[in-house]
C-alpha cells in the first residue's frame, strides 16, 4: 500500500552535486546572461521577441520581423537577464533572411554569445532554446534536432517580404515571443536563431495563434552570422544567385529514379547559364548535399555568398555529371 502524504510538509531536498557538463542546467547557467527580451512599441501595437548579445558594446542579433516596425518610429526596449533595461536603435535588417541587428544605447562590458558551426549539426543532437515566449522572459526549453535543411519560408516583416531558407527543425518548445532568440548546442554555442513554428493551420509561416506542437524552425547560425556582419558593416546584405527557376521533379539514372530540383528555366547570362546548365536538368545535390526538391536547392543557395564556387550534381539524359558554378550577387540585393 502506498502512503499518501502532503508534499508541502515534506522537508526540502538540497542538491549539492555539480551540474553535469553539457547538461541543460549548465548551458542555461552559462548563456542566460547574453539572452535578451525585446519589446517594440509603435503607439498602436507591440511586438515582442528575443535576441542574443553579439558584441560587448550592445549589438543584438534577432529576427527582422520582431524589430522592423522600429523603422517607422517604433521604440525598442531591451531587458537583460540581470534586470537592466536599455533603449535600443535599429541598425539594419534583411527581410529575405529575417535577420536584423539592433544596438543598445550606452552599453559596455556586456556578456557575449559564442557561435557554433551549423554545418556540423546532427539529427538527434541535444539542443536548448532560450527566449521570451508569450512575454515570459528567460524561458529555457530543450529537445533535439529533428531535421536539417528543412525548406521553410522566412517571415521577413514589413511588406511581407520573405524567401526560402534551409532551416534547423527542433522539437524544443518554441512559441510566439521566442522569435529571434538563440538555439544552443550542448556546449552553449549558438547554432541557430529561432524564427518560426508550425501550427495545425500553417506548415511553416510565422507564428500563428497556436502554441508549440514540437515543430519549430531556426535559421542556421552560419547564415545568420554572415548576414549580421554585412548589416553591421554596410547596412545591407547581399545574397548568392544561381539564375535558374526550378520545381520538384525527378530523373532516372543507373536504373533508379532520383528526386531533385528540375530546371524549368535558365536565365541568360546568369551563373547557371555560364556554367552550362540546361532546361530539364535535374539537380540532385549541391556540394554533396542532397536537393530532393526544388525548394531545398533554393534554400541551400541562400547560404552561400557571391563568388563562391559550388559543385552541382546533375542528371541529364539519364547520366549523372558534376557541373562547377561560380555564384554571383543577386541583382535585388
C-alpha positions in Angstrom: 0.0 0.0 0.0 1.3 3.4 -0.9 1.1 6.1 1.8 -0.2 9.4 0.6 1.1 12.5 2.4 1.2 16.2 2.0 4.2 17.1 -0.2 4.2 20.6 1.2 5.0 19.2 4.7 8.0 17.2 3.4 11.5 18.5 4.1 13.2 20.3 1.2 15.8 18.4 -0.8 19.1 20.2 -1.1 21.2 19.5 -4.2 25.0 19.5 -3.8 26.1 17.7 -7.0 27.8 19.8 -9.6 25.8 20.1 -12.9 27.0 17.6 -15.4 29.0 19.1 -18.3 26.7 19.6 -21.3 23.5 19.4 -19.2 20.6 21.8 -19.9 21.3 23.3 -16.4 24.9 24.1 -17.2 24.1 25.5 -20.7 21.3 27.7 -19.2 23.5 29.0 -16.4 26.3 29.9 -18.8 24.3 31.6 -21.5 21.3 33.2 -19.9 23.2 36.5 -19.2 23.6 37.0 -23.0 19.9 36.3 -24.0 17.6 39.3 -24.0 13.9 40.1 -24.3 12.9 42.7 -26.9 9.8 44.9 -27.0 9.0 47.2 -29.9 6.1 49.7 -29.4 4.9 52.0 -32.2 2.0 53.6 -30.5 -0.7 51.3 -31.7 0.8 47.8 -31.4 3.6 46.0 -29.6 5.9 43.3 -30.9 7.8 41.1 -28.5 10.7 38.8 -29.2 14.1 37.7 -28.1 17.7 38.2 -29.1 21.4 37.4 -28.5 24.1 39.8 -27.4 26.8 39.6 -30.2 29.2 42.3 -29.0 30.1 43.7 -25.6 29.1 47.2 -26.7 25.5 46.2 -27.3 24.9 44.7 -30.8 21.9 42.4 -30.6 21.1 39.7 -33.2 17.4 39.0 -33.7 14.7 38.4 -36.3 13.8 41.2 -38.7 10.1 40.6 -38.2 10.5 41.4 -34.5 12.1 44.8 -34.9 11.2 46.0 -38.4 8.4 48.3 -37.2 11.1 50.4 -35.4 12.0 51.8 -38.9 8.6 53.6 -38.8 9.3 55.2 -35.5 8.7 52.4 -33.1 10.6 52.4 -29.8 12.8 49.4 -28.9 13.2 48.4 -25.3 15.6 45.6 -24.3 15.6 43.7 -21.0 18.7 41.8 -19.9 18.6 38.8 -17.7 20.0 40.7 -14.8 17.1 43.1 -14.9 18.8 46.0 -16.6 16.7 47.8 -19.2 18.1 49.6 -22.3 16.7 51.6 -25.1 18.0 50.4 -28.5 18.2 51.6 -32.0 17.5 49.7 -35.2 20.8 49.2 -37.1 19.7 47.3 -40.2 17.6 44.3 -41.3 17.3 41.9 -44.1 13.7 40.8 -44.9 14.7 38.0 -47.2 16.5 36.1 -44.4 14.6 37.6 -41.5 17.8 38.7 -39.7 18.3 42.1 -38.1 20.7 43.8 -35.8 19.8 46.4 -33.1 22.2 48.3 -30.9 21.8 49.1 -27.2 22.4 52.7 -26.2 25.3 53.5 -23.8 26.1 49.8 -23.2 29.6 48.4 -22.4 31.2 45.2 -21.0 28.2 43.0 -21.8 28.3 39.2 -21.8 28.6 37.9 -25.4 27.4 34.8 -27.1 29.8 32.3 -28.7 28.8 30.8 -32.1 29.0 27.2 -33.1 29.1 25.7 -36.6 25.7 24.9 -38.0 27.4 22.8 -40.8 28.4 20.2 -38.3 24.9 19.6 -36.7 23.5 16.1 -36.5 19.9 14.9 -36.4 19.1 13.7 -32.8 21.6 16.1 -31.3 20.5 17.8 -28.0 19.7 21.5 -28.2 18.4 24.2 -25.8 16.3 27.2 -26.8 16.1 30.3 -24.7 13.7 33.2 -25.2 10.6 35.1 -24.1 7.6 33.0 -25.3 4.3 34.9 -24.6 6.3 37.5 -22.8 7.8 35.1 -20.2 11.5 36.2 -20.3 14.4 33.9 -19.9 12.3 30.7 -20.6 14.5 27.6 -21.2 13.3 24.7 -23.2 15.2 21.7 -24.5 14.9 19.0 -27.2 16.7 17.6 -30.1 17.4 18.5 -33.7 14.5 16.8 -35.6 15.7 17.5 -39.1 18.2 19.6 -41.0 18.0 21.6 -44.2 14.2 21.9 -43.9 13.0 24.3 -46.5 10.7 26.9 -44.8 9.7 30.4 -45.6 11.2 33.2 -43.5 8.9 35.8 -42.2 10.5 38.9 -43.5 8.4 41.5 -41.7 7.2 44.7 -43.2 5.6 44.3 -46.6 5.6 40.5 -46.4 9.0 40.1 -47.9 10.2 36.6 -47.4 12.2 33.8 -49.0 13.0 30.1 -48.5 15.8 29.2 -46.1 17.1 25.7 -45.2 16.2 25.7 -41.5 17.1 23.6 -38.5 14.0 21.8 -37.2 13.7 21.2 -33.5 11.2 19.7 -31.1 12.3 22.1 -28.3 9.2 24.1 -27.3 9.0 27.3 -29.4 6.2 29.7 -29.0 5.3 33.3 -30.1 7.9 35.5 -28.4 10.8 33.1 -28.9 11.4 34.7 -32.3 15.0 36.0 -32.6 16.2 34.0 -29.6 19.1 31.6 -29.8 19.2 27.8 -30.2 22.2 26.3 -28.4 24.2 23.1 -28.7 25.2 21.1 -25.6 28.4 23.3 -25.2 26.3 26.5 -25.0 27.2 27.7 -28.5 24.6 29.4 -30.7 23.7 27.1 -33.6 20.5 28.8 -34.8 18.2 31.7 -34.4 14.6 30.6 -33.7 12.4 32.1 -36.3 9.1 30.3 -36.8 6.8 27.5 -35.7 4.5 25.1 -37.5 0.8 25.3 -36.5 -2.1 23.0 -37.3 -3.2 25.5 -39.9 0.2 26.5 -41.3 3.1 24.4 -42.2 5.8 26.9 -41.5 4.9 30.6 -41.9 5.3 32.9 -39.0 3.9 32.3 -35.5 0.3 31.6 -35.7 -2.1 31.7 -32.7 -1.5 28.0 -31.8 1.2 27.0 -29.3 4.1 24.7 -29.8 3.4 21.3 -31.3 7.0 20.3 -31.3 7.9 21.6 -34.7 10.0 24.7 -34.6 12.5 26.2 -37.0 15.7 28.1 -36.6 17.9 30.0 -39.1 21.3 28.3 -39.2 23.8 30.4 -37.4 26.3 30.3 -40.3 23.7 32.2 -42.4 22.6 34.5 -39.5 26.2 35.5 -38.6 27.1 36.2 -42.3 24.1 38.4 -42.8 24.5 40.2 -39.4 28.1 41.1 -40.2 27.1 42.5 -43.5 24.3 44.5 -41.9 26.6 46.0 -39.3 29.3 46.8 -41.9 27.2 48.3 -44.7 23.6 48.3 -43.6 22.6 45.8 -46.3 23.1 42.1 -47.0 24.0 40.5 -50.3 22.8 37.1 -51.4 24.1 34.5 -53.8 22.5 34.0 -57.1 22.4 30.9 -59.4 19.9 32.0 -62.1 17.5 29.1 -62.5 13.8 28.6 -61.9 13.2 25.1 -60.5 10.5 22.8 -59.4 10.5 19.5 -57.7 11.0 16.7 -60.2 12.9 13.5 -60.9 15.0 11.7 -63.4 16.3 8.2 -64.0 20.0 7.3 -63.6 21.6 3.9 -63.4 18.2 2.3 -63.5 16.9 4.2 -60.5 14.6 7.3 -60.1 16.1 10.2 -58.2 14.2 13.1 -56.9 15.7 16.6 -57.3 15.3 20.2 -58.4 14.2 20.2 -62.0 15.3 23.2 -64.1 12.4 24.8 -65.9 14.2 28.0 -66.9 17.8 29.2 -67.2 18.3 32.9 -67.1 20.5 34.2 -69.9 23.9 35.5 -68.7 23.4 34.0 -65.2 26.0 31.9 -63.4 23.9 28.8 -64.3 23.9 29.8 -68.0 27.6 30.4 -68.0 28.2 27.0 -66.4 26.2 25.2 -69.0 23.1 24.2 -67.1 20.1 23.4 -69.3 16.4 23.2 -69.1 15.2 19.8 -67.8 18.4 19.2 -66.0 17.6 17.7 -62.5 19.9 18.9 -59.8 20.2 16.2 -57.1 23.0 17.8 -54.9 25.0 20.9 -54.3 28.5 20.4 -52.8 27.3 16.8 -51.9 24.2 18.0 -50.0 21.1 16.3 -51.3 18.5 18.6 -53.0 15.5 16.3 -53.3 13.1 19.1 -54.0 13.2 22.5 -55.7 12.9 24.5 -52.5 15.8 22.7 -51.0 18.1 24.0 -53.7 16.8 27.5 -53.3 17.4 27.3 -49.5 21.0 26.0 -50.0 22.0 28.7 -52.4 20.8 31.3 -49.8 23.6 30.1 -47.5 26.4 30.9 -50.0 28.0 34.3 -50.9 28.7 35.9 -54.2 31.8 34.5 -55.9 31.6 31.2 -54.0 32.2 28.2 -56.2 29.8 25.2 -55.8 29.6 21.8 -57.4 26.2 20.8 -58.7 25.4 17.1 -59.2 23.1 17.0 -62.2 21.2 14.3 -64.1 21.0 15.0 -67.8 19.8 12.4 -70.4 19.8 9.7 -67.7 23.5 10.4 -67.0 25.0 11.9 -63.8 27.6 14.6 -64.0 29.1 17.4 -61.9 29.0 21.0 -63.0 31.0 23.7 -61.3 29.3 27.1 -60.9 30.6 30.4 -59.6 27.7 32.1 -57.9 27.1 35.8 -58.4 25.4 38.5 -56.4 21.7 38.6 -56.6 20.5 41.6 -58.6 18.0 42.7 -56.0 20.4 42.5 -53.1 
